[in-house]
Amino acid sequence: MFKKICLIILGVALIIFGLYGLIVWWWPLFVQLFLGALGIIILFIGLIILLIGWTMEIEKEESEEVKEEENETQKKE
């Protein structure tokens, strides 16, 4: 268990130092790469949202009528 915690702490520390290195030492290149990839990122997010909207099921009015009938029968009981 101790070894696992040490590895997690070391991993987090290395991630922080890596991000520090990217931001401080490679800032101009980092900004150019991020802005260059931003169009592709927006495109993929748009496609994902489109697919989610396309495949989302909308409840039909029939199911609402069935629910109303069930509620009426439960109220009678």
Secondary structure as GFF3:
##gff-version 3
##sequence-region A 1 77
A	DSSP	alpha_helix	2	25	.	.	.	ID=ss1
A	DSSP	alpha_helix	27	55	.	.	.	ID=ss2
A	DSSP	alpha_helix	61	76	.	.	.	ID=ss3
###
